[in-house]
């Protein structure tokens, strides 16, 4: 067997089959390119679902991690460390907020937000104990914990994990009327993705997000924005909500916050909202660890320059212009997205999203499918225009356009 076949066979034998990876075994990566165990190079048009916004092995992030590795990597929150205060202060400033509650993964940030909203509802809004409700949108993807899949509408993510956690109301994404009708005196939060990534990079109708903001203010309800995939430069702005001129009560961040080096997530909000916590009420051994803070501080510094947001906006315009030319030619039905993020609905007769991804793999381009015949394109923001065009040429070849 080849080195690729041997590695895949071993993984199949010794790891749970909760993923169905494409048949490539990556050994190294740099920028927007990956190299497999047999020396073949592939263009990465997925970027770790936006965790690698700044590319593989970004020198600034690797240098920050190396420097911290030589000093201290973990203290637990039992003690202060010398990177924590700067991380919290600078991330809060980037978000125009006041406080940060650091965690590790995106799902942990969402779980923390659920607890935050409920505790705020009981202590500040005055909702009767045990009665708090959180409104979410259909086709959401906020993670895969037991609580989170309890309000998923994806059968694949939800099936066989009951009994499910109560306290959530699901309404159609983009429907303000349904949201208004679902609100009661016990509603403590509306939890939304400004752009739904797993659902196929769905952008809500114009005016929807400002409407959510206005409605939540009127009803004294928290607007919790899950910007774990859409945030930190991906859409051409620091946050996807900026396209609509909206500021939420709570940001949920992750993925790119760790620069593709370490898992880092955070709930970022006001002192009034995050101030509901007292010592012992919530925590994480690894949340806000020195290594994570060092890397995330460098991410914040890179975002402050605006160069990555500008690059995502400019290359994103080019990406959507080129993809738009494929619509109506018999191969592509619809293209959605913002910045360097696109959901491409392939004509089903040409194959499933998985089949298209496998054909692109053969052309040395890495993407990932989602539901049906949809593929997602989300390259590292450091990708060159020439490499992006090369990848788009391979897509045209696969679609025979």
BELZIFEN-V692696 format. One line per field, one symbol per residue. ss: DSSP state (H for helix, E for strand, C for the rest). phi: phi as a letter, one per 40 degrees, with the letter a starting at -180 (. if undefined). A space follows every 10 residues. Layout:
ss->???
phi->???
This chain:
ss->CCHHHHHHHH HHHHCCCCCC CCCCCEEEEE ECEEEECCCC EEEECCHHHH CCCCCECCHH HHHHHHHHHC CCCCCCCCCC CCCHHHHHHH HHHHCCCCEE EEECCHHHHH HHHHHHHHHH HHHHHCCCCC CCEEEEECCC CCCCCHHHHC CCCCHHHHCC CCCCCCCEEE ECCCCHHHHH HHCCCCEEEE EECCEECCCC CEECCCCHHH HHHHHHHHCC CEEEEECCCC CCCCCCCCCH HHHHCCCCCE EEECHHHHCC CCCCEEEEEC HHHHCCCCCC CCCCCCCCCH HHHHHHHHHH HHHHCCHHHH HHHHHHHHHH HHHHCCECCC CEEEEEECCC CEEEEECHHH CCHHHHHHHH HHCCEECEEC CCCEEEECCC CCCCHHHHHH HHHHHHHHHC C
phi->.ccccccccc cccbbcccbb cccbbcbaaa gbbbbccbgc bbccbbfffg cbdcgcgddc ccccccccdc bababgccbc bcbcccdccc cdcdcfbbbb bcbbbccccc dccccccccc dccbcgcddg bcbbcbbcgc abhbcdcccc bcbcdccbcg bccccchbbb bccgbccccc cccbcccbab bbcdbcccch fccccdgccd cccccccdcf bccbbcbccc cghdcgbdbc cccbgbbcca bbbafcccgg bbcbbabbac cccccccbdg caaadccgcd ccccccccdc cccccgcccc ccccccdcdc cccccccgch bbcabbhagc aabbccddcc hcdccccccc dccgbbbbcb cgbbbbbacd ccdccccccc cccccccccf b
